[in-house]
Amino acid sequence: MSHATAVPNPTRPAPRRSSVHRTAGLAAVVLALLLPLMTAVPSAAQAGSSAFDGDPGTTERILAGDPAAAALEVSRTRFADAGAGDRQAAHAVVATTEAFADSLAGAALTTDGPLLLTGSDGLADAAAAELDRVLADGGTVYVLGGEAALSPAVADDITALGLVVVRLAGVTRVETALAVADEVRRLTPSSVVLLARSDGAEGNPTSAWADSMTGGSLAAAARIPIVVTPTTEMHPAVATWLDTVQPDRTVLLGGDAALTEAVEDAAPNAERLDGPERTATAAAIAGSDLWPASSTRRFVVLDGGRADGWAYGLSGAGIAADASAPPLMVVGNVSPSTRREVSTCGPADVDLLLVGDDSVIDDDIEQTLTTFDGQACASEFARLSPFDSCDATLGFFVEEGLERVGPYGLDGYWYDAPFLEDGPVGEPVAAPAPDEGGASDGDAPPAPAAPQEESAGDDSGDGSVEVSDTNVQEVGVDEPDWVKTNGEAAYVSNGREVEVMDLTAGDAPVHVTSLAVPGEVWGHDLLLDEDVLLVLSRGDGFVYPVDGPPAETSFMPPYYYPDPTTRIARYDVSTPTAPVLLDDTVIDGDYRSARMVDGTVRLVTSSNPSGLHFVYPADGSQDAHDAALAHNRRVIEASTIDQWLPTVGEGDDARPAVDCDAVFAPPGFSGMATVLVSTIDVASSVQPTSSAAVLANAETIYASTDRLVVSSSQWGAWNDARPEAVTTQLHSFDISDPAATTYVASGEVPGYVLNSFALSERDGYYRIATTTQPPWQGDEVAAPRTDNGVTILTEGGSELFETGRVFGLGEGERIFAVRYLGDIAAVVTFEQIDPLYLVDLTNPQAPRVTGELKIPGVSRYLHPLGEDHLLGVGQDGDDDGRLTGLQVSLFDISDRADPTRVDSLEFGPGDSPVEWDHKAFLYWSRLGRAFVPSTLYGPDYSGFRGGVQAIDVSTADNTLTLAGEVNQPTQQGGYTPAPDRTFVADGTLYTVSYRGISAHDVSSLADFGFAEFPGTQDECCMVVD
């Protein structure tokens, strides 16, 4: 089956075992009386048949549609020869089909015998026949639970078969599990104990057994007990039992939501097997060293989302133990954690057994699992690996640098490089320390709230103000912008400052102050989280290249060279109009973008080597050439790690921004640039809490709530002898943990991406829309035609490998817009007409085009309005492909096979910033009104008028209605500023241009007034005729 690295799981050492005194209880007394009646027989793992056929190219099933039938089928498979008189089972276990409470720990007894399920009122005929088949006369049957779970009639029916009943029961499920544990330890003494939760979370009853379902198979395979306790505290009976047993290892199953730290603290020699959700915990259990060593990769697959999933887990535990085949879990789909376990590249080598027929685990999941085995292959580039030390990291850079350095430094990078005069060459000059910078720590404001696409109306803190938020790509993932508001104040990036505008002083906003962000910075991006404003700024980073100006023969400017930095400043805005600086810091590298999820920011920067003071030849002679090269090589040889990797902080406080072992590099040289992803807790500090890096370029940034993706397109050089087609490389980082950012995997897809909307991650699948650009083959060959499509990737090991793709979307055209709506991708391509394609992504192995609409013009931004409508902003056009002006369109996509444009508004010559910047768009759902900033041109494009078009949208009637246009005041010279942003606060619409902010009634569009930003009064622009 599948794994992108083609490396099998490591073999698991056998568990440690020792004889430990066990608790004497009522169940033990009963068992002692019955010892003479018990007959030792060979293990089913040794003598029984296996459900695995040994062929990784096939996937087996336990063909049963209900748990009792599954248990019977497993027993018949494991003890296939029992009916011929070869009594293989040492004992049997009987549990009720009606509730899991008393069965949680019973899987541990299935190592040498079957587990059968029956109703509580009597032994089912099929179960009776199976017991009679697999057990010799006088054989032992463990009955799990008290008489409320399995009535005396069940015990009587078993006794009537000539078998001995041993009831393992306690007052509650906790004591029942302890009784089972005592018997497991009596049969095979062990110094290891598994500990799982006994009760489920409110509204999530399946959580009570999710971890013990997979842990039970481990207990059976390793012959160790599993006990249970409430989530929040150690049950007194369990505490007493553990105190008596004193295990060498107490292995907790599940994270803090399953068993809290209080339970962990109370457990002797505690450790955990856990993941962020149940399928990940199952994968962690599958990787435990407690599994008996196995030379093959086998897994039992269970459905962990069914209400009766526990019963299938109990049924399959014995077969998992026989084959040392850990159970993996699917819940509606194949999760990334499960996928990683079954993924291979090359010959299939994973054998799978699904417990249940296709009504339990459907065929699509089986097909998906099968696809991952052997076919989970990524490009050679995708196999990134970390450096194991800083010495190794520095060695890599020095080796690659020496190979590429020349008399003018490293190609493709900007350095301080004075001409080298004739004569001896001195030693490299050490890089000067950066200027000292002040960073003050302050008290942290209250914990921030999660961002939303549109506020529910409580951003003001008192619930009285309805406020719009930045128009973002993914719900729950906030994006930085140059305008942010909390309903009481607006914060606007303006050159090197941030303007603070009071929105409560009157009908029109009032300018209060200008924030002078520390350092020489510009181009601020803003993030607002409750009472904290985060300002992300670009720094010029100009510093002297050497101690003093270069020699007179220097070609370079005799003063500065660029070394980009990113400054992070954090402000307390609990008093919205009076921000107070809390702290700030600097990170080496150019600011690319950021994303925020639940108050945690992931900041993406890209840095080149810095402080490498190369020289140029003083003239064109060979001696000057050789001298400069020799000097530059010595610069590389004398370099230190901080000249290659970014730092954070200033002056004496500067430190590495990333640990060397968190830097990943592809197998082949990919350049000297480092892409750094830093984690910042907005409520606490600007200092990163975690960082990860890859040696790559960063062009496009995308994030879901779980993954952040950095992509860059790779184009062949124009003069390559054999140019290659363009590809896009992707690097994924796990951002699901607020405290950490972890590199996950890399991959490559054909073509280039338009922008972040071409990327999407959902349920562990990455969907990438690209335009392919075949390589140019020379003037004698016809120009190659482009193509467009969607490629689906998923994680396998540390690689992103392809599961499916669909192309042929507008051959000869290129993508102009993409929007993902769940498992539907809407893709707009354009050359002469505007095809809108709908792509069904439900099956990651076989995405398909379901519908297509061809109309003149092109939409450059698509905004979803529910599941069945899209609003498009772009250009109208004629049948010859000429674009004629701004257009807003409404598409009905309810029929996926036949999308239609149901209405449109044409505005004549003009455009909108929405066409290239989605944050310029606002949809105010309270009124069903879209606000589209526009620049409309006069006759023959002789002038322009800036404004915002207010458009009422009715998806019920499939109509667009122009409600009006709002404008800022005409400025000196007769022109009207063109707004780039709009937002709503407390019933007022605000439009923002570089000149200032205007206010209007959001319903009537009445003008309330205009506030100008400082320093814009003397600027002018063209005049409308």
N, C-alpha and C positions, 0 to 999 in steps of 0.2 A: 504493500500500500504506500505510504508516502513519508518523505522527510527531506527537506531541501538540502541538508548537509550530508545526507547519505551516511551518517554515522549512527550506528545502533545505540540504544540506551546502554549505559554501563551495566555490567552484571552486578547483581545485588548480593552482597555477602549474607551468609546465613545469620539469623539473629542469635544474639548471645542468650545462653540459657543457664540457669543454675537452680538448685533446689532451695526453695524458700518456704518457711513454715506458713501454712495457710490457716485462715480463721475457721474455727469450729462452730458450726451453727446447726440449725434444725435440718437444713437440707443435707449437710454433711453426715449427720447421724443416720438419716434415712439411707443415704448412699452407702454408708459403711455396712448396714444390714444387708444391702443388696449385692455387695461385692462378689460373694461366691457365685452369684447367678450370671455375672457378666463374662462374656467370652471374647477373648482377644482375637482379632482377625487382621489380615493384611490391610494396609491403607488402600483406599480407593485410588489414590494417585498412582499406586504401584500396580494394582491389579485391574482397575476399571478401564473402560473405554473412554476416549476423549471426544468431545464435540468438535475439536479443532481438527481439520483434515490435513494440516501440515503444509498446505499450499497457500502462500501469501497472496497469490493471484486471485483467490476466491474469498468471499465473505460468507460465513456460516450464520445460521439463525436457529434459535430455539423457537420452533413454529407453534406458538400458543398465543391465544388472544385474551387469556385471563390468567391471573397469578397461579391459581390452583393447577390449571393445566400446564403452566410453565414449570412448576415444581415437579409435577409428574414426569414431564418430558426430560428434565434435567436428571432426575433419578434413573429413568430408564436408560439414558445415555451413559451415565457414570457407571451403572451396575448392570450393563447389558447382558452379562452372562449369568446373572444370579438365578434366573428362572430355570437354568439347566442343572441346578443343584449346587453350583459353586457359590455358596453364601458369602458374598464379599463384604457386606456392610457390618461394621462393628456395632453400630447402634443406629437409631433413627431419631429424628426430631419432628415433633408435630406442633404447629402453631395455628392460631386462628386466622381466618381470612378477613375478619371483620375489623380488626384494629391492630396497630403496630406496637402499642404500649409495652406489652410483655414480650415482644419478639426482638427488641432492639439488639440485645446481646446474643441472641440465639445462633447467629451465623457462625460464631466461634466454635460451635460443636459440630459443624458440618464437614470437618476435615475427613472423617472416616465413615460418614453415613449421610443419608439423604435427609433433606428437610421437606416435609409435606404440609400442605395447608388444608384445613377443613373448617366447616362451620362450627359454631360453639355448641350446638345442641346434640351433635352426634358425629361419629366418624363417617366421612364420605365413603361410598362404596369403592371408588377408584383408589382412594388413599389406603383403604383396608387391603385391597388386592395387592397394592405395591408393597406395603409392609410385610404381608405374607410372603411375597416373592423374594425380598432382599434380606430378610432376617431369618435366622434359624430359630427353632423353638426355644423359648426362654430368652430370646434376644431383648435388649433394653430399648425402650422408647421414652425419650425425654419429652414431657408435656410442658410447654412453656406457659406460665401464668396460672393464676388461681381458678377457682371454679366459675367465676364470672366470665373469664375469658374462654375456658374450655370446660364444659360441664362434666359432672361425674359420668354422664352417659358416654362421653368420648373415652374416658378411661376404661369403662366397662367394655366398650366395643374392642378396645385394644387388648384387654386381658382375655377376651373371648377368642382371640387369635392365638393364644398360647404365649403371649409376650408379656414382659414385665414393664410396668409403668413407673417411671420416676418423675414425679411432678416437681419442677423447679419454680418456686413461686415465693413472693414476698408481699408485704403489705401494699407496696406501690411498685411501679415499674423500676424504681431505683433498687429496691431490695431484691426484686426478681433478677435483675442484671447481676447483682452480687452473688446470688445463688448459682447462676450460670457460671460466673467467673470462678467460683470455688471448684465447681466440677471440672472446668477447663484446666485449672491448675492441678487438680488431682490427677487428671489423665496425663498431663505433660507439664511438670513444674516449669515455671518461667519467671524471669526477673524483669519482664517488660509488661506494662499495662497500657492499654489504650483507654482514653477518657473522652467521651462525647457528651453532647448536651442531651438532656432528657425531655425537654419541652420545647415547643415551637414558639416563634414570635407571634404576637397578636396579628391576626389577619394573614398569617403565613404558616399554616399548620405543617406544610411539608418540610419546613426548616427543622422540625424536631427530629427527623430521621435522615436528612440529606447526607450528613457527614458519617453517621453510623452505618448507613447503607453501603458506602464504599469501604469504610473502615472495617466492617464485618468480614469482608473478603480477606483483608489483610490479616485479621485476627485468625481466620480459619487457616490461611496459608502458613502463617508463622506459629500457629498453635499457642496463641497468647490470648488472654481475656480482654474483653471490652466492657467497661462499666460506664454508667451515665450519672450525671448530676445536673441540677438546675444551672441556668446560664450565669446567674449573678453571684452564686455562692456555692461553696462545697457542701454537699449534703452531709449531715452529721454521720450517717451510716457509712458513707463512702470515705469520709475522713478517718473514721475508726478502722475501716478495712485497710486503707492505704497505710495507716500507721502500723498496723500489724504486719502487713506484707512487706513494707519497705522496699518497693521496687527500685532497681537500678535506673530505670527509665520510665517516666510517666509521660506518654505521648498524647498531647491534647489534639483533638481533631477539630479544625476550624479556627477562625480568627476571633477577635475580641467580641464580635457580635454573637458568636456561638458560645464561647466560654470567656468570661471577662478576666482581667488581670488578677482579680481577687481569687478566682479559682486557680489560676496558674500559680499564684503565690502560695496557695495552700497545698499544692501538689508536690510531692517529693521528687527531686531530680527532673523537673518539668522541661519539656520541649514541645514544639508545635509542628504540625503539618497543616498548613493553611494556605488559602488564597483569597483574593478579593471577593469571590463568589463561589458557589458550590461546585461548578465544573472545574474551577481552578484548584479548589481544595482536593477534589478527586484526583487531579493530575499530580498534586503534591503528594498525596497518599500513594499514587502509583509509582512515584520516584523514591519511595522510602527504602532505606537499606535493610529494612526488616523482611522484605520479600525474599524468599529462597532464591538462590542464584539460578539464572536461566540463560541458556545460550540462544534462545529465540525471542522474538518480539511478538508477544501475544497480549491481547486485551479483550476483556468482556465489556460490552457496551450496554449501558442502562439508560432508561429515560428517567431523568431526575425531576421532571416537572409534573408527572402524573400524580393524582391523589393516591393511587395504589402503587406508586413506584417502589415503596419500601418492600412490598411483597415480591416484586420481581428481583429486587436486590437480594433478599433472603434466598430466593430460589436459585440464583446464579452463584451464590457464594462458594458452594462446594466445587463447582466446576472451575471457578477462578483459582481456588486453592490447588486443585489437582494439577493444573497446567502452569501454575505460577503466572497467571494472567491477570494483572490488576484490572479492576473495573474503571472505565471512564464513563463520563456522564454527558448526555446531550439534553438540552432543555429547549425544545422548539427548533433548534438549529445546532450546528457544530461550532462550538465556541472556540476562540483562539487557543485556549489552554488545551482543550481536547485535540484540536487540529495539530498543535505542535508535537503531541505525543505520537501521532500516527503518520507524520509526514516523512517521506523519504524522496530522494532524487536518484534515479537509476533503477536497477532491478527491484521489483516489489519485495519487501521483506517483513511486512507486518501482517500477522494473522488476526482476524477479528471474528468475534462471536457476538451477535446481537441477541439479546434476551427479549423475545416477543416477536410476533409476526408483524406484518406491515400496518396493522391497526394500532400497534404499540409504538413501533419505530418505523416511520414511513420510508418508502423507497427512495425519496429524494435525499434523505439523510444517509441512507446506505450508499447511494451513488456519490454523494459528496465525500464520505469517508474513503471510498474506494479511489476516488480521484487523487487524493492526497498521497497515496502510497505509490511511489515510483515516479509520479509525474510532478512532484513539488519541486520543480527546478527553476532556478533564477539564473540571471546572467553571472558571468565570472566576476564582474564588478561588484555584485551584491554581497560578496563574502567578506565583509569588513571584520576586522578583529582588533581588540584593544592592545595597547602597549602594556607590557608587564612591569615597566619601571620607567622612571624619568631618564635614566641613562639610555634605555632603549629608545625612548622618544627622541632625545637629543641626537642619538646616533643616527636615527632615520633621517632627521632633517639635515644633519651635517653631510651624510652620504649623498642624499639627493641634491643638496645645495652644491656640493663640490662637482657633481656631475653636470650641473646646469649653469653655474656661475661663469660669467665672461668678463671681458675688460670693461664692460659697462654695467656690471652688476647682474642681477637675476632678471631675465626677460619677463615682461608683463607686470612688473612692480615699480612703484615710484619710490626713489630713494634720494637721500642727500648724496650727491656725487660730484664733488669738485674735480676739475681737470687736474691730473697729476703732472707736475712739472718734471722736467728732466732731472735725473740724479737719483740718489738712493731713495728708497721708499721706506717710510717709517712704519712702526707697528700700528695696528688698528687702534683707533681712539675709542675709549669706552663711551657708551651712551650716557648722556647727562641724565640725572634724576629729574622726573617731572616736577613741575611747580608744586609747592605745598598746597593742599586744599583742605578747607575746614569741613568736617562732617560731624554734626552734633547729634547725639542720640537723644530722643525725647520719649515721653511716655506714650505708649501705644494707644490709639483710639479704640473704641469698641469694635468687636469683630464685624467685618463687612457682610453684606448680603449678596446673594447670587444675582448676576445681571440677567436681564430679560430682553426680548426683542421689543416689547412695548410694556411700560410699567402698568401695574395694576392700579396705580394711583396712590402709593404710599411712600414714594421717594422723599417726600418732604419731612417724613418722620412723624407727622401728626395725622396722616391719612387724609388730609383735606385737599391735596394738590395732585391732579393727574398730570403725569409727566411722560413724554415720549423719550425713548432711548435711541442710541445709535442703531441704524439699520445694519444688522449683522447677518452673516451667512448661516450660522448655526445657532439654534436656540440654546441658551445657557452658556454661550461662549462670547464674551464681550470683546470688542475690538477697539484699539486706540483710535482716536480721531482728534481733530484740531478744535472741536467744539464739544463741550460736555456741560450738562446742567443737572442740578438737583431740584429744580422748581423754584428755588429762592434766588439763586445766583447762576449766571452763565460764565463759563471759563473759556476764553477764546485765545488760541495761539496766534500771535501777531508779531512776526519777525523774531526778534530775540527776547520778547517778553510775552507774558500771558496776561490778557486783559480780564479784569473781574467786573462783571456787570450785575448790578442789583436789579432783580426783576420784580421786587415788591414795593419799590419807592413810589410808583405811580403807574399810569397807563403805559408809559414808555419806559424802557430800561434806562438805567443811569449808570454811567461809568464810575466805579468806586476807586480802583487802584490798578496799577500795573505791577505784576510780579516780575522782579528781576531775578531770573533763575541763576543760581551760582555758576560761575565759569563763563568762558567765551563759547556760548552755545547758541543754537538756532534750530528752526524747524521742529518745534515741540509737538509731540503727540501726547494726548491726555487720556488717562483712565480715571474714572471716578467710582469709588466704592464706599457707600454710605458717607462717613465723615472724613474720608481720606482722598485727596487728589494726588495722583501720581503723574509726574511730568517726565517724559522720556525725550531727551534732546540729543541732537547731533553736535559734537564738538569738532572744531577745526583741527585741534591737536597740533598746531604748528609749533615746532621747537627748533632751537639752533642745532644744526647738524654736528658741529664740532665746537670746541672751546674757542670762540672767536670766529670771525668771518673767514671764508675760504680764500685761497690765494687769488691774486689778481687775474690769473689765467683761467679762473673758473668760468665755465659756461653757465653754471647753475645760478639762480638768484642768490645774492650774497647775504641772505638773511634766514629764510625759513624753508622747511619742507613739510608736507602734510603727513599726519599720523592720526587718522580718524579715531575718535573716542565716542562713547555713549555715556551721557550723564543721566542719572536717575535721582530725581528730587521728590520728596514726599512731604505733603502739606496737610496740616490739620484744618479741615473746613467745617468743623462743628459749628462755628459761627460763619455762615456761608460767605459773607462779604468781607471777612477779615482772615484770610488764610495765614497760617503760621507754619514756617518751615520746621519740619521735624528732623530730617536728616537727608543727606545726599551722598552719592558716591559716583565713581567713574569706572567704566569697564572699557578696556582696550577693544577697538574694533568699531566698524561702521554699524549703526543701528539699522536693522532691517524691518522688524515689526515685533508685535507682542500679541498675546492672547491672555484673557483672564477668565478663570472658572472658579466660582465660589470664593472670591477674594484672593486667589493665588494667581500670580502673573508668571507667564513664561515669556522671557525676553530673548529675542533672537538677534545675535550680532555676528558679524563676519570680520575677521582680522587677518591681515597679512603680516609677515615678519616685520619687525620694527627694530630700529636702533642698529641696523647693519650699515656701517658707514663706508660704502663703496666709493671708489674714485673712477674717473674717466681717463683715458689716455690724454696726455698733454698735447699731442699732435698726431699726425697720421702715420708716423714711423713705426716700424716693427718693434723697435726697442721700447717705445712708449706703450704700445699695445701689450707687450709681454710684461712690462713692469706693472701696469694696471691690473692685469690678470693675476699676477703673483700676489699683489696686495689684496685683491678681492678674495682670493682663495684663503689667505691668512685670516681675513675677517670671518669667513665661514668657520674655519678651524678653531678660532678663538671664541666663537659664539656661545652663549649660555641659553638655557631652556626658556628663560623669560623673554628672549628676543624672538622666539618662534611661537610660543603660546601666549594667549592674552592674560593680562593681570587685572585685578579689581582693586580699587583703592588708589590713593595718591600718596606720593612722598614715601615716608618711612612706613606708612600703613599699607603700601601696595603688597599684594600677595598673589599667588597663582589663582586664576579664576576657575580652574578646573584641575582635578587630580589627573596625573598622567595616565593612570589606568582607566580613566573614564573618557579617554580620547581614542576614537576608532578610525582606522585607516583601511582603505580598500587594498586589494592585493597588488594592484598596479599603481603607478604614480598618477595622482589626480590633482596636483598643484600644491602650493604651499599655504593656501587659505584655510583657516579654521572657522567652522561654523559652531558657535557656542550657544547653547540653550540654558538659560539661568532661571532658577526658581526663586520667586520673591513673594513672601507673605506680606501683603499690603498692610495688614493691621499691625505688623510688628516692626519691620525694618526694611531699609533698602538693600541690606546686605543679603546676597544670595544664600539660600539654605542648601541648595544642591545645584550641580551643573553637570552637563554632559556635552561632548563635542565630537564632531566628525571632521575629517580633512576633506573639504568639499566646498562648493560654492552655494550661495543661498540667493535664489531669485524669487521664488514664490513660497509663501507661508500659509499653511492651512491648519486648522485644529478642530477636532470634535471634542467632546468632553473627556475622552479617554486617550486620544492620540494627537500628537502634533507632528506635522509632516513638513519637511523642507525639501524643495525640489529645485533643480536647475537643468536647463536644456544644454545638450552637448552638440555643437555644430562642428563639422569638419572644416579645417582651414581651407581658404579659397584656393591655395596652391598645392593642396595635397595631391600626391600622384594618384592615389586611389581614395578619393573622398568617400566617407561613409554617410549614410542617412542620419538625420538628426534623431537623437533619443533624449528622453528625460529621465534623469536619475532622481530617486526619491529616498529620503532618510526619515524613518519614523521613530518617535520618542513616546514612551509611556508617560502620560501626565495624569493618570487616574489617582495617584497618591499625592495629596496636596503638599506633602513634605519633600517629595523627590521627583526628579526628572531622570528617566533611565532610557538609554538608547535601546531600541528594540530590533530593528531590522532595516535593510536597504533593498532596493529593487530598481528595475529599469523597464521602461515602456517605450514603444516606438512613437516618434513624433514629438511635438512640443505642446505645452499647455498654454492656454490663453491667459488665465489668471487663477486665483484661488478657487473660483467657482467651478473650475474644471476638475477639482479634487473633492473626494468625499470618502468618509470612513463610516461604515455602519455594520454593526454586529461582527466586527473583525474582518470585514472585506473592504478593500480600498478600490474605489471606482475612479478611473482616470480617463477623462476625455481629451483626446489629442488630435492634432493635425499632423499627418506624416508629410515629410518633405524629402522626396528621393534626391540623391546626390546629383548635382549637375555633371553631365558627361562630356561637355564640350560643345562648341558651336555646331559641330556636324551632326549632333544627335538631337532629336526633337526634345523640347523641354519636358521634363517629367511632370506627371500630373499628381496633384496632392490627393490625399484621401483623409477621411475623418472617421473616428470610431471611439469606442469605450473599451478599455482593458480593465479586467478585474484581477486584483492581486490579493493574496492573503499571506499571513505569517507562517513560516516554517523554519524552526530554529532561529537563526539570526538573519534570515533572508525573506524578502517578499517575492513570492513566486506567482506566476500567472495561473488562474483557474479557468479563465474564459475570456473571450473578446468578441466584439462585433464591429466590423468596419463596413465600408461602402456607403457611408452617410455623406452624400454630396461629393462625389469624385470630381476633382478639379476645382473644388471650392475650399474654403477654410472656415474654422469655427469662429463665430462672433459672439455667442452667448451659450451658457450652460446653466441649468438649474436642476438639482436633485430634489425629488419629492418622495421620500421614503425609498421604495424600490423602483421608482420611475425616474429616468433621466430625460429632461427636455434639452435638446441640442439644436441650436440654430447655426446653419452654415450659409455662406453667401458667395456668389460670384456675380450673377445677373438677377437671380430671384432669391427669395428667402425661404428655403425649406426649413420647416420646424419638424424635427423628428422626435418621436416618443420611443424610448428604449426601455423594455422590461428587464429589470435586473434581478428578478425574484430568484432565478436559478443562477448562481454564480458561475456554474460550469457552461451555461448556454444562454447568455444575454441575447435578446432579439429585438429587432425593430418591430413595433406593433402598429405604428401609424405615422403618416407623413402629410404635411400641409405645405403646398408651394404657393407663395404669393409674392408680388413685387415688394421691394424694400428689404429692410433688415432690422431685427430687434437686437440691441446690444446689451440689454439688461432684462432679465425675467424675474418677476416677483410673484411668488405663489400666493394665491387667495383661496385657502382651503386646499382640498385634494383635487378639485376638478376645474380650477381656473388659474390662468397665468395672466399677469399684466406685463406687457412688453413696452419698453422705451427704446426708441431707435430712430430710424430714418425711413420715410416714405420713398418710393421709387417707381420708375416706369418699367415697362417690359424689356427695355434695352439695358437695364441695370444701372441707369443713372439715378443717383439719389437726389431727391427734390426738397427735403426739409424734415423738420422734427415731426415725429408721429408717436402716438401712444395707442397701443392696441390691447384688446381684451380677447383672450383665447379660451374657448371651452374645450377642455381635454377629458371630459367625463367619459366619452367614448374613446378608449385608448387606441382604437383602430382608425378613428376618423376625427382627429382634432380639427377644430374650425376657428376662424377668427370671426367673432360675433359682432364686434364693433370696433371703431377706431376714431381717433381725432387727429386731424392734420393741422399743423400750425404754420406751414410755409417755411421758407428758408430760415434755417436756424439749427441749433443743437442744444443739448442738455448735458451738464456734467455727469448726470446719472449714467450716460452711455459709457463712461470709462471709470466712474467712481460710484459704487453702490451706496456709499454713505451719504451721498447727496439726496437720496430718495427717502421719502417719509410716507408711510401709509398709516393714517389715523383711523383705527377700526371703529372708534366710538361713532364716527360719522360716516364710515365707509368712504373716506375721502383720501385720495392720493395727492401729494404735493410734489411737483416736478419743477425744479429750477430750470430756467431756459434763457437762452440768448437768441433773440429773433432779429433778423437783419432787414434793413430797409431795401428799397428798390436798388437792383444791381449791386447789392451788398455794400451800399454806400455808408451805412452806419448800423448801429445796433441798439437794442433795448433789452435790458436785463429785467427779469421778473421771475415769479413763481406761478405756475399754472395749478389751480385747484380743480381737481377732477373727481366728480362723484362717480363711484363704481357700484353697480348693482349686479351681483352675480345671479340673483333671482331672475332679473329681467334681461340679463346679458346686455347691459347698456353702459355706455360712458357718457357723462354729461359734464360739460365745462361749467363749473360753478363761478369761475372768474379768474382774474389775474391780479396778483398783488405786486407792487413795485416799491422800491425804496425811492426816496426823494431824488429828483433830478439835481445833478451836481453842477458846479460852476463849469461852464463849457457845454452844457446842454445834454450830457449823457446820463443814463440811468445805470447804476451799478448792477452787476449780475450776481445775485446770491449763489452761494455754493452749498449752503446748509440751511435746513429748516428744523425747528423743533416746536413742540407744544408744551405749555405749562399753564395749568389752571385756566383753561379755556382761551388762552391767547396763543396765536401762531407767531413765532419769531422767525424772521429770515436774516441770514448772516452773510454779508459780503466782506471784502477786504476793507470796505469803508466803515462799516458799522452794523448795527442791529436795528431792524424795524419791527414794530409790533402791530398785530392785526387781530381782530376777533376771528376765532377759528371757524365760526359758523357763517357769519355775515361777511367776513373779510374786511370789515370797517377798519380804517387806519387809526391806530392809537398814537403813533409817533415814531421817531427815529433817534438813535443815539450814535454819535460818531466816535470812532476810536481815535485816540491821540496820535498825532503825527501823520494823518492822512489828508489834512486840509489842503495841502499844496499840490497834491497829485491830480492829474487829469488824464483824460483818455479821449478817444475820437468822439466827434459830435455827430448826432443823428441829423441828417438833412431833413 
